Amino acid sequence: MSSLIAKNPTAKHNYIIENTIETGIVLTGTEIKSIRLRKS
């Protein structure tokens, strides 16, 4: 399951972005529970 949690559209306006990378983290416990509850 992949979903966007945060983005910063102002950064593209204020800065020149030459490279982008996609990263990820593993959430466990209360963090993932709160994110899943917001999806409902």
Summary of the structure (lengths in Angstrom):
residues: 40
radius of gyration: 13.8
end to end distance: 14.9
largest distance: 36.9
contacts: 37
relative contact order: 0.13
helix: 40%
strand: 0%
